[in-house]
Amino acid sequence: MRKYILLLLVVGLVAGALTLRSWYRSGKLQSVVVEQVSKKITSNVNESNLIQKVLGFSQPQTYLILFLNNTEIRPGGGFIGAYGVVRVNKGMPEILKVEGTEILDNRSPQDFPSVPPEPLQKYLSIKRWGFRDSNWSPDFASSSIKGMDLFKKERGTAAEDITGVIGITPTLLEEVLKIGGPITVNGQVFTAENFTEKLEYEVEFGYADQGLHFDERKKVLADLTHALMARIRGDILKHWSQYWALSQRMLAEKHIIAYSTDPETQSVLLAKNWAGEMKQTSGDYLLWVDANLAALKTDKVMDRELSYSFAPTTSGRYIATVKMKYTNKGTFTKFTTRYRTYARVFLPAGSQFVSVLGSMKKDRTTEPGVVDQGVENGKQWFGTFTSIEPGKTGELVWQFYLSPTVVEKIKKNSYNLFVQKQAGTIASGLTLDLNFGKNISSAEPGEVKTDLGNQIYNYKTDLRLDRDFKVNLN
C-alpha cells in the first residue's frame, strides 16, 4: 500500500524538516511535503488525494496494529500476542496504546456472546472467543472485521474510531534492524539476528528478572515500538531506497498486510495484492493453512514442503492429492515442543473429499482424527488435526476430486492454478506434478527442458510469494 509506506516517508521528512513548531503542529508543513512527494509517486489525482486521506489530512485516522507472531503461526498471519493503537493526524502519528492481548482479553466484560471456532474449543479448551484468537480466517479482511468487533466489545482503546487494521510480523522488524543496525531498549541490545528470540525471552521470562508484574511483561514491546519509530524518523532519508525496497518486499511476502474500512482505500489494497485476501479465481486454487495450537513458538523450527498432483481417471474425473511434509527440527525447550496444528486446505468450490492420511485425534496417538468440511469465501475447505514430534517428519495427505469447473477448463485445453501462501509463513517448498492426460503445448512458467513434450507439468519452487501457473493443452 503506497499510502501506508508513505506514512514512514512522511514522518521522516516532517521530523527532519521541522523548524517552525507552530507550522508543524498546524499540519501545513506536512501537507506541503505530502503533496510534493505524492506528485513524484503518482500523477493520478485520486491516488494523491487518497494518500492525504490515509495520513489524516482530511480527518484523523486511527489504526489497529496487530503484532502477528509468525513463530506461532495462525491462519491470519500469526498469533496476535500484542497490539497497538496509532492515531495519525495531519501526517503525525501518536501511539495511543501498546500492550499484550491477554490483558485486554482478561479484563473483557462478559456481557456478550463469544463462541470460538470449534477447533479452538476442541484442542485448546477455549470457552470464549477473545481478541487474541480473532484471526482464525486466512482472509485478512474477514479476520480484521472479526478482530475489530471483538476489540470493540472488549472495550479496547479508541475502538469506535478504528479506520484500518495493519498486521506486521517479527520478520519485518528483523529486516528493519538489518538496515539501521542494533537498537538498545532498557539496556537490552536487539539485533536482526536475535530480535525475535530475545523479545520472546523478555516477555516470557525476562520481565520477572526486572521486577515487572505479569501484566507489564510486554512493556518492552511498547518501548521497542517508540524506539523503532524514532530510529526510522531519524534515518529514513539516509536509507530511503533500502526502506522503500524492504516495504515492497514485505508487502509482497505478506509480512505487512492491511485492511481499511474505507472502500476506496480497500480497493487499492486489493488491487496491489496487499490486503491478504483469499484470491477469487476462475481456475484452480490451492491454499494450505496451519494453526499452531499450544505448540509454543515451534513454527520457527518447522520446515514445510507442499506438493500438489492430479491425474485423470477412467470416469473422466481427475483425482488430486495435496500433501504437506512437516519436519520438526526442534527439541523440547522453553520455546519449542511437538508441533500441533489444525490444518486446512482451501480449494475451488465443488471439490469433493475422498480421503486423508496423517490425521490424528490428538497428539501422541495413532487414532485417526475427525475431518471437518466447509465453505468460506467461496472456497471449499477440508480440515483436521495433526502433530509432529521434535526431530521427526510427518505428512498430512488429502485426496479429492477436482472441481467440475476445473475439469471443464482442462477439457477446453486451458488450465490456470493460483497457489496462495499463508500470511506470515516464510518460503514453504512447492512441487507440482500435474497429469492432464493430454499433451501440453505451452506453460508459464516453463518446465526444465528434460520435462518438456509430455502430458505432465512438473515444476518446483517455493511459496515466498503467491504463485500463478498457466498451462495450454492440445
N, C-alpha and C positions, 0 to 999 in steps of 0.2 A: 504494500500500500504506500504509494509515493507520499500520500498525505501523512501517514504515520512516520515514515522515515524523515520527513521534513521536520517533524517535531524535534528530533535530535539536532538537526541542522539549525533550525531557528533558535532553539535555546542557546546553542553555542555561539551563534552570530550575535544574538542580543546581548548575552553576557559579556562577550568580548568587546562589543561596541558601546557599552553603556558609559556615557559621560555626563549626560544630563538626567538626573534621577527623576525629576518630575515628568519629563517627556517619556521616560521609560515606563513609569507607573501608569501613565495615561493610555499606553498602548500605541501611541503614534509611531514611535521608533520601530517597534516590532512590525507594525502594519506596512511601513515602507519597505523594510527588509524582506518580508514575506512576498510582497508584491513584486519586487525586483527579482527575487530568486524564482518565483513562480513563472515569470516570463522566460527565464532561461531554461526551465524544465519542460514547460508546456506552452504552446501557443493557443490552446483551447481555453476560451474564456470561462466556460462552465467548470472545467477542471481547476482553473485558477481560483475561482470563487469557492469551490469545494475545499481547497486547501485552507482558505481563510476560515471556513466553517468548522473544519475539524480542529483547527488550532484555537478556536474560541473567540474569533473576532466579531462574529455576529451575535453570539451569546456564549457564556461559559459552557464547556463540555466536561463531563465527569466520566472517567474511565475506571472500570473494574479490572485490575491487573491480576491475573492468575499465575502463580509460580508453579508450573507443572513439572513435578519431579519425574523425569523420564528414567530414572534408575528404579522407579516403582511404577511401571507403565500402566496407564488406564486408557480406556477407549478414546477419550478426548485429548490425549497427549501426555498424560502423566498424572499421578496423584496430586491433588490440589493441597499441598502441605501448608501453604501460606497464600495470602492475598494482599493486595494494596488497593487503595482508592486514591486516584490522582485527578485533581481538577485543573483544567487548562483554561486560562482566561487571557485573551489578547496575547497568546503565544507564551505566557508564563505558566509553568507547571507548579502546582502546590500539592505536596503529599499530605493527604488528609489522614491516612491510616495505613499501617503495615503490621500485620500480626498473623499468628498461626490460626488456621481454620478451626482447629479443635476448640479454641477459646470461644469463637463465635458460636459453634455448634453446641458447646456445653452450656452456654448461658441463654440459649434459644428458648423462647416461650414454647409451651407445649399445647397451645390453643388452636392448632391447625393440623389437619390430617397430613401425613407424610409417609406413604407406603413405599419402601425401596423396591428396586427391581428384585425379582425372585432369587437370582444368583447371590446377591448381597445378603439376603435373608438366609439362604441355604448354606453358604460356605463361610460366611463371616458372622452369622447370627445377629445381623443388624436389624433392629426393630423400627427405627425411624430413619428416613432418608434425609441426611444432612447435607449442607452446602459442600463439604469436602468431598463427598461422593457424587456430586451432581453431574459430572461429565461422563455418564455411562454411555451416551450416544457417541459414535465416532464422527458424527456430523457436528462440526463446531458450532454452527448456528443453533442447532437443536439443544446441544448441551449448554450453550450460553443462555438461551432463553430459560431453561430449567434452573440454571445457576442463579440468574437474576431473580427468578421467582422465589427460590429458597432464601436468597440473600435478603430480599425484601421482607419475607415472613419472619426471618430470624432477626430483623431489625438491624441490619448492617449499616455502617456509616454511609450517609448520603444515598441510601438505596433508592429513594424516589427520584434521584437526579441522574442515575446512570444512563449514559447515552451510547456506551460501547464497551465491549469486553476484549481484552488483549491477553493472549496466553503466551508465555515465554518459558523455555526450558533452561536448565543449567548449561546445556551445550552452548547456547547463545552467550551466556556470561563468561564461560571459559574462553570463547573466541574473542570477546571484548578485551579480556585480560592479555591475550596474545598480542593485541595491538598496543595497548597502553602500558603493559608491564604490571608487575605485582602491585597490590594495594594493601595498606595496613589499616585494620579496623580494631580498635580496642586492644592494641598490642599484638594482634594476630595478623600474620602475613598470609594473604591469599594470592596464589599464583594460578596461571592457567592449568597447570598440572595438578595442583592439589585442591582446587576450588570446591568441587562437588563433595569429595570425601571429607575435607576439613569442615565444610559447612554442615554436613550430616553429623559429624562428630560433635561439633559445638552445640547443635540443637538437641541432640540426643543425650549427650553425656557432659560435655564441657561446661554447660551453664552451671552445673552444680559446683564445679571447681571454682567458679567465680562468685559463688554465694547467691545466685539468682534463683528465684522461685520458678516452679514448673511453668507457670503462665507467662513468665518472662523469657523462656528459653529461646524464643525466636526473635528476641530483641536484636540479636546480631544481624538478622536479615534486614531489619529496618535501618540499622546503621550502615550496612553494606549498600543498601539502595541509595541513601543520601550520598555516600562516598562515591559511588559509581556515577551518579548524576553529576556531581561536582567535577569528577575526572573528565567526563565526556564534554561538559561545558568548557573545560579548560583546554582540551587538546583536539577538539573536533576539527578545527581549521587546519591544524598541523597534520592530522591523519585523515583528512576528509575522504580521499579516494579509497582508503582502506575500509573506513566505516561504511561508505556507500556500497562497496563491493560485498562486504560482510552482510549488510542488511538485505541485499538482493538474494544472496545465497541462503540465508537463514529463513527468509520468507518462502523460497522455493522448496527448501528441505523441511518446512513445517516445524521449525523451532521458534518461529513467530507466527501466530495465527490471530485473526481478528474478526470481530462481529460488530456491526453497527445497527442501532435501532433506526437510523435514518435510511430510508430505502435508496436514496440516491447514492449515499456513501457505500452501502452494502452492495449495490450493483457494480460499483467499481472494484470492490474487493473480490467479488465473484469473477469478474472479467479478467482480473490479474492472477487468479488462482491463489489468492492469499486468504481466503475465507475458511479453509479447512473443511469444505463441504464434501458430502458424498456426491461424486460426479454423476450427473444424469447423462446416460449414454444410450444410443440406439443399438449398439452392438454388444459384444461380450464384455463382461465386467468381473473383476475379482478384487476383493479387499479382505485381508486377514486382520483380525482384531484380537489382541490379547488384553486381558485384565488381570494384573497381578493382585492376587487375593491373599494377603497376610504372608507374603514371601519376602518381607523386608525390602532391601534395595538390590535384590538379586538380578534385576534386569541388566545391571552394569557388567555382569559376568556371563550373560547369555549370548550365545551365537544362534542365529536363525537362518535357515535355508528353506525357502519356499519353492515348491515345484508344482507345475500345472501341466497336465496331459489329457488328451482325449483321443478317441478312435471311433470309427463308425461301427455299428452293429448290423446284423443281417436284417433287422426290422426297420432299418432306415434311421434309427435314433443314434445319438452319439453318447457313449459312456465316458464320463470325465472323472479325473482324480486330482484332488488338491492335497498336497502333503506338506506339513511343516515339520522340519527336523530341528529339534532343540538340542543344544549342547550346553550343559551347565558346567562352566569352567571354575566354579567357586568351591568353597569349603564351608563348613559350619563356623561362622564368625558372628560378631555383633551385628554385621550388616548384610550378610548373605546366608542363604539356607537352601532347602529344597525349593524348587520353583513350583508354585501353584498358580495356575491360570485358568480362567474361564475364557475359552477361545471361541470366536465366532468367525464364520466365513460368509461374506456377503456376495450374492450372485444375482444375475438378471432374474426378474420375476418369471415364474414358470419353471424354474429349475426344480427337479424332482429328486428328493433324497433317496439314496439306495442303501448305503452302509457307512459305518465309521469304525476305525481301528485306533486304539490308543486311548479311548475314553475311559475315565476312572470315576467310580462312585465317590472316592475320597483319596487322599494321598496314602501311600504305603499299603495299597491293596491291589489285587488283580481283578476285583469285581468291576464289570463294565458300568459306566455311568449312564445317566439319562441323556437323551438327545432332545434338545429344545428346537423349535422352529418358529419362525415368524416373518413378518414383512415390515420393513422400516424404510421410509423414504423411497418407496417403490422397488426396493430390493428384497429378494428372498434371502433369509439367513438361517443357518444351522449353527447350534452352539452346544458345547459340552465342557466338562471339567477334565483337566489332566495335570499331572505332576511329574517333575524330573528331579531326581536326587543329585546332590553335588558330585561332580566328577563323572556323571553319566550322560548318555544321549538318549533321547526319546523322540518318538514320532506320533503325530496325530494325522490320520489319513481319512479324508472324506471322499466318498464316491457318490456321484449323482448323474442324472441325465441332463444334458444341455437343454436350456430353454428352447421351446419350439421356434421362437423368434430368431434365435441364433442359428438354429439348424436351417431355417428357411433362407437366411442370408448366405450360408455355405452353399446351399443348392443353387443359389443365384451367382455363385462364383465370387463372392465378396465376403471378407471376414475382417472385423475390427475387434481388437481387445484393448481394454483400458485396465491396467493393473495399478491400483492406488496404494500408496504407502500409508501406514497408520501414523498419524501425527506423533512426534516425539521419538519414534524409532530412528536408528542411525542409518544402516545400509544393509538390511537383510539380503541374503543372496536370492536370486530369482532364476529358475531354469524352466524353459518351455519345451515341450515335446508334443506337438500338435499334429495328429494324423488326420488329414482331411479325407482320405480315401479317393482323392483326385489330384491331378498334377498342379503344382504351384508355378505360376507364370512370373510372379514378382512378389517381393516382400519389402517392407520397410519397418524397422531396419533390416538390412540384408543379412543372410546367413554367411558363415565362412564357406569358402569355395568347396571344401570337401563334402558339405551337406547339401549342395545345390542339385537341382534336377530330379527331385523325387516328390513324394506326396506328403512328406513330413517336414514341418517347420521346427527347427531346433535353434534355440537362442539362449544365451546365458548372460546375465547382467546382475544388477543389484537394484534395491529399492531405496537408494539415497533420494531419488525423486520419483514422482509418479511416472509410469512408463506407458507409452502408447504404441500399438502394433497394428500394421495393416498388411493383409495377405490377399493377393489376387490369384484366382484359380482358373483352370480351364478344363 
